Amino acid sequence: MKTLLSILALIPVFACAQSPAWKPDKAVELIIGAAPGGANDRIGRSLQRLLQDGKVTTPINVLNKPGGGQSVAFAYLNTHPGNPHFLGLASSSWLTTVAASRGTVTPRDLSPVIKLLDEYQMYFVRADSSIKSARDIVERLRKDSASVTFGISTAAGNPIHISIAEIARLAGADPTKLKVVVFNSGTDTAIQVAGGHLDIGVQSPGSALQLTQSGKLRFLGVAGPRRHGGVLANIPTMREQGVDVTANVFYTIFGPKGLDAAQLAFWDDALASVMKSDSVKKDLDINFWTVDTVGHRELPAWLDKEMDGYRRALTALGMAK
């Protein structure tokens, strides 16, 4: 009996040692490093709605802070150390910005929360373009690397830019001589291609879909391992057309540096839950997103591996500082 009483006496001590549960108790700011309308913004608005529908009772406000390949947004996030009411949505474009030694904030300066999803990009042209296939891009670049203009967002040297540089390499052209214009959102790119100001856009399916359906743009191919479904099921991959390139943009949530275990666990669980919910399925279908989560415990090592790959690719293509 004495031993049992001793054990029972210790229970309150162990209970107090556990990290207390945490949840937001005031408005949350979700920072988007791109202009309204593009893929980053659509994902941010979707997360805002999904979280407020069930996981977070305080307001979630979306703040768009484009510029600097998303570096402006993360410099701002970094001004709120230890505050779990600030989150930043990063596409892999920001990671390539960091890998190319541009920007002042890195993932190690922040608190990685969760990797959410993948988004395989689409090559597209104006509807009346003479470029009819992925092979046509190769042939145009083979003849004159400066004869084709490309539009991308949100940063030079990102996975989209790397895929274009790979096409140039396949054509025997110099990737550093390519004409690539960087916009603050994929929607801006689509508008410029539809207006005849650029030859080719490479962006998320959702950024160009409306203008494609209205007959102003035409999809050339999916820069991914497989075709998209739904209304894009008839669009072949670049690989099917003999051009083996991939452009995957993935999205990660970061908090400011210094979040504790309970705060990280709350946001990891909340975001993972909404990405598996029935409510997100419509967003996935409309935008052609692929859910593939990596939680906060595994995420730092996963990001380090991705960053190493980006550095090697950018160095090999002459695109790193």
C-alpha positions as CSV (number, residue, x, y, z in Angstrom):
1,M,0.0,0.0,0.0
2,K,2.9,2.4,0.8
3,T,4.4,1.8,-2.6
4,L,1.1,2.4,-4.3
5,L,0.6,5.7,-2.4
6,S,4.1,6.8,-3.4
7,I,3.3,6.2,-7.1
8,L,0.0,8.0,-6.8
9,A,1.7,10.9,-5.2
10,L,4.0,11.3,-8.2
11,I,1.2,11.5,-10.8
12,P,0.5,15.2,-10.4
13,V,4.2,15.9,-10.9
14,F,4.3,14.0,-14.2
15,A,1.1,15.6,-15.3
16,C,2.5,19.0,-14.7
17,A,5.6,18.1,-16.6
18,Q,3.6,17.4,-19.8
19,S,3.5,20.3,-22.4
20,P,0.1,21.9,-22.0
21,A,-2.2,21.8,-24.9
22,W,-2.2,25.0,-27.0
23,K,-4.6,26.5,-29.5
24,P,-4.8,30.0,-31.0
25,D,-6.5,32.6,-28.7
26,K,-6.4,35.5,-31.1
27,A,-6.4,36.2,-34.8
28,V,-4.0,34.3,-37.0
29,E,-2.1,35.9,-39.9
30,L,-1.4,33.6,-42.9
31,I,1.3,35.3,-45.0
32,I,1.3,34.5,-48.7
33,G,4.5,35.5,-50.7
34,A,2.7,36.1,-53.9
35,A,0.0,38.4,-55.4
36,P,-3.7,37.5,-55.3
37,G,-5.0,35.2,-57.9
38,G,-2.2,32.7,-58.4
39,A,-1.6,29.2,-57.0
40,N,-0.1,30.4,-53.7
41,D,-3.1,32.7,-53.1
42,R,-5.6,29.9,-53.9
43,I,-3.9,27.5,-51.5
44,G,-3.8,30.2,-48.8
45,R,-7.5,31.0,-49.2
46,S,-8.4,27.3,-49.2
47,L,-6.5,26.8,-46.0
48,Q,-8.2,29.8,-44.4
49,R,-11.6,28.4,-45.2
50,L,-10.8,24.8,-44.2
51,L,-9.2,25.7,-40.9
52,Q,-12.0,28.1,-39.9
53,D,-14.6,25.5,-40.8
54,G,-13.5,23.2,-38.0
55,K,-10.0,23.5,-36.4
56,V,-9.5,27.2,-35.5
57,T,-12.2,29.3,-33.8
58,T,-10.3,32.6,-34.0
59,P,-10.2,34.6,-37.3
60,I,-7.6,33.7,-39.9
61,N,-6.5,36.7,-42.0
62,V,-4.6,36.2,-45.3
63,L,-1.9,38.8,-46.0
64,N,-0.3,38.9,-49.5
65,K,3.3,40.1,-49.5
66,P,4.7,39.4,-52.9
67,G,8.3,40.2,-54.0
68,G,11.8,38.9,-53.9
69,G,10.9,35.4,-54.8
70,Q,8.8,35.2,-51.6
71,S,11.7,36.6,-49.6
72,V,9.7,39.7,-48.6
73,A,7.0,37.5,-47.0
74,F,9.5,35.4,-45.0
75,A,11.5,38.4,-43.9
76,Y,8.2,39.7,-42.5
77,L,7.4,36.4,-40.8
78,N,10.8,36.5,-39.2
79,T,9.9,39.7,-37.4
80,H,7.5,37.7,-35.1
81,P,9.8,35.2,-33.3
82,G,8.0,32.8,-31.0
83,N,4.5,34.0,-32.0
84,P,2.4,31.0,-33.1
85,H,-0.3,33.3,-34.5
86,F,1.8,34.0,-37.6
87,L,2.2,31.4,-40.3
88,G,3.8,31.6,-43.8
89,L,3.0,29.6,-46.9
90,A,6.0,28.8,-48.9
91,S,6.1,27.3,-52.4
92,S,9.3,25.5,-53.4
93,S,10.1,28.7,-55.4
94,W,11.2,30.2,-52.1
95,L,13.5,27.3,-51.3
96,T,15.2,27.7,-54.7
97,T,15.6,31.4,-54.0
98,V,17.4,30.4,-50.7
99,A,19.4,27.7,-52.5
100,A,20.6,30.3,-55.0
101,S,21.9,32.4,-52.1
102,R,19.3,35.1,-52.6
103,G,17.3,36.4,-49.7
104,T,18.3,36.9,-46.0
105,V,16.0,34.3,-44.3
106,T,16.4,30.5,-44.7
107,P,14.2,27.6,-43.5
108,R,16.7,27.2,-40.6
109,D,15.7,30.7,-39.4
110,L,12.1,29.6,-39.0
111,S,9.9,26.8,-37.6
112,P,9.0,24.2,-40.3
113,V,5.4,23.0,-39.6
114,I,4.2,20.8,-42.4
115,K,4.6,20.1,-46.1
116,L,1.1,20.0,-47.6
117,L,0.9,19.1,-51.2
118,D,2.5,18.9,-54.7
119,E,1.4,20.7,-57.8
120,Y,2.7,19.6,-61.2
121,Q,3.0,22.5,-63.6
122,M,1.6,23.0,-67.1
123,Y,3.3,24.4,-70.2
124,F,0.9,26.5,-72.3
125,V,0.8,28.9,-75.2
126,R,-1.6,31.4,-76.8
127,A,-4.4,29.5,-78.7
128,D,-3.1,30.5,-82.1
129,S,0.6,29.8,-81.4
130,S,2.7,28.0,-84.0
131,I,4.1,26.0,-81.1
132,K,2.0,22.8,-81.1
133,S,3.9,20.4,-78.9
134,A,6.8,20.0,-76.4
135,R,9.1,18.9,-79.2
136,D,8.4,22.2,-81.0
137,I,9.9,24.0,-78.0
138,V,13.1,22.0,-78.3
139,E,13.3,22.6,-82.0
140,R,12.8,26.4,-81.6
141,L,15.5,26.5,-78.9
142,R,17.9,24.4,-80.9
143,K,17.7,26.9,-83.8
144,D,17.9,30.0,-81.6
145,S,17.8,30.0,-77.8
146,A,16.7,33.6,-77.7
147,S,13.8,33.1,-80.0
148,V,11.3,32.0,-77.3
149,T,10.1,34.0,-74.4
150,F,8.9,32.2,-71.2
151,G,6.8,33.4,-68.3
152,I,6.9,32.0,-64.8
153,S,6.3,33.0,-61.1
154,T,7.4,33.7,-58.4
155,A,11.2,33.5,-58.6
156,A,14.0,33.0,-61.0
157,G,15.7,29.7,-60.5
158,N,12.6,28.0,-59.1
159,P,11.6,24.4,-60.2
160,I,9.7,25.9,-63.1
161,H,12.7,27.8,-64.3
162,I,14.9,24.7,-63.8
163,S,12.5,22.7,-66.0
164,I,12.8,25.3,-68.8
165,A,16.6,25.2,-68.5
166,E,16.5,21.4,-68.8
167,I,14.6,21.8,-72.1
168,A,17.3,24.2,-73.3
169,R,20.0,21.7,-72.3
170,L,18.1,18.9,-74.2
171,A,18.1,21.3,-77.2
172,G,21.8,21.9,-76.9
173,A,21.2,25.6,-76.0
174,D,22.7,27.7,-73.3
175,P,20.3,27.9,-70.3
176,T,21.7,31.2,-69.3
177,K,20.7,32.8,-72.6
178,L,17.0,32.0,-72.2
179,K,14.5,34.9,-72.0
180,V,12.5,34.2,-68.9
181,V,10.2,36.8,-67.3
182,V,9.2,36.4,-63.6
183,F,5.8,37.6,-62.4
184,N,4.3,37.8,-58.9
185,S,1.6,35.2,-59.7
186,G,0.8,32.5,-62.2
187,T,-2.4,34.3,-63.2
188,D,-0.2,37.3,-64.3
189,T,1.8,34.9,-66.5
190,A,-1.3,33.5,-68.1
191,I,-2.7,36.9,-68.9
192,Q,0.6,38.0,-70.6
193,V,0.7,34.8,-72.7
194,A,-2.9,35.2,-73.7
195,G,-2.2,38.8,-74.7
196,G,0.6,37.7,-77.0
197,H,3.4,39.3,-74.9
198,L,5.1,36.0,-74.2
199,D,5.4,32.8,-76.2
200,I,5.1,30.2,-73.4
201,G,3.9,30.1,-69.9
202,V,4.7,27.5,-67.3
203,Q,2.4,27.6,-64.2
204,S,0.0,25.7,-62.2
205,P,-3.0,24.2,-64.0
206,G,-5.4,26.5,-62.1
207,S,-3.6,29.6,-63.1
208,A,-4.2,29.1,-66.8
209,L,-7.4,26.9,-66.8
210,Q,-10.0,29.7,-67.2
211,L,-8.2,31.3,-70.1
212,T,-7.7,27.9,-71.7
213,Q,-11.4,27.1,-71.4
214,S,-12.3,30.5,-72.9
215,G,-10.2,29.6,-76.0
216,K,-7.4,32.2,-75.4
217,L,-4.7,29.7,-74.2
218,R,-3.8,26.1,-75.2
219,F,-2.1,23.6,-72.9
220,L,0.9,21.8,-74.4
221,G,1.8,19.3,-71.7
222,V,2.1,18.4,-68.0
223,A,5.5,18.7,-66.5
224,G,5.0,15.7,-64.2
225,P,5.2,12.0,-64.0
226,R,1.6,11.4,-65.1
227,R,-1.4,13.2,-66.7
228,H,-3.8,15.2,-64.6
229,G,-7.4,13.9,-64.4
230,G,-10.7,15.6,-65.1
231,V,-10.9,18.2,-67.8
232,L,-7.1,17.9,-68.3
233,A,-7.1,14.1,-68.9
234,N,-6.4,14.5,-72.6
235,I,-3.3,16.7,-72.1
236,P,-0.2,14.5,-72.4
237,T,2.9,14.8,-70.2
238,M,6.0,16.4,-71.5
239,R,7.7,13.0,-71.1
240,E,5.1,11.4,-73.4
241,Q,6.1,13.9,-76.0
242,G,9.8,12.9,-75.8
243,V,10.8,15.8,-73.5
244,D,11.8,14.4,-70.1
245,V,11.3,17.3,-67.7
246,T,9.4,17.7,-64.5
247,A,8.3,20.9,-62.7
248,N,6.8,20.1,-59.3
249,V,6.0,23.0,-56.9
250,F,5.3,21.8,-53.4
251,Y,3.9,23.9,-50.6
252,T,5.1,24.1,-47.0
253,I,3.8,26.0,-43.9
254,F,6.4,27.7,-41.7
255,G,6.0,29.5,-38.4
256,P,8.4,32.0,-36.9
257,K,11.5,30.8,-35.2
258,G,11.1,29.7,-31.6
259,L,7.7,27.9,-31.6
260,D,7.4,25.3,-28.9
261,A,6.5,21.7,-29.2
262,A,2.8,22.2,-28.3
263,Q,2.4,25.0,-30.8
264,L,4.1,23.0,-33.6
265,A,2.0,20.0,-32.7
266,F,-1.3,21.9,-32.9
267,W,-0.6,23.4,-36.3
268,D,0.8,20.2,-37.7
269,D,-2.3,18.2,-36.6
270,A,-4.8,20.9,-37.7
271,L,-3.3,21.2,-41.1
272,A,-2.8,17.5,-41.7
273,S,-6.4,16.9,-40.6
274,V,-7.9,19.4,-43.0
275,M,-5.8,18.0,-45.9
276,K,-7.4,14.6,-45.3
277,S,-10.9,15.9,-44.8
278,D,-13.9,15.6,-47.1
279,S,-14.0,19.4,-47.3
280,V,-10.7,19.6,-49.2
281,K,-11.7,17.2,-52.0
282,K,-13.4,19.9,-54.2
283,D,-10.3,22.1,-53.9
284,L,-8.0,19.2,-54.9
285,D,-10.1,18.4,-57.9
286,I,-10.5,22.0,-59.2
287,N,-6.8,22.9,-58.7
288,F,-5.2,19.5,-59.5
289,W,-3.4,19.4,-56.2
290,T,-1.8,16.2,-54.8
291,V,-1.8,15.8,-51.1
292,D,1.5,14.5,-49.7
293,T,2.2,15.6,-46.1
294,V,5.4,15.6,-44.2
295,G,5.0,16.5,-40.5
296,H,7.1,18.8,-38.4
297,R,9.4,16.2,-36.9
298,E,10.6,14.8,-40.3
299,L,10.3,18.1,-42.2
300,P,13.7,19.7,-41.4
301,A,15.7,16.8,-42.7
302,W,13.3,16.5,-45.7
303,L,13.8,20.1,-46.6
304,D,17.6,19.8,-46.2
305,K,17.5,17.0,-48.8
306,E,15.4,19.1,-51.2
307,M,17.6,22.1,-50.8
308,D,20.7,20.1,-51.6
309,G,19.1,18.9,-54.8
310,Y,18.2,22.4,-55.8
311,R,21.7,23.6,-55.2
312,R,23.1,20.9,-57.4
313,A,20.6,21.6,-60.2
314,L,21.1,25.3,-60.1
315,T,24.9,25.0,-60.1
316,A,24.9,22.5,-63.0
317,L,22.7,24.8,-65.0
318,G,24.7,27.9,-64.2
319,M,21.9,29.5,-62.3
320,A,23.4,29.7,-58.8
321,K,25.4,32.6,-57.5
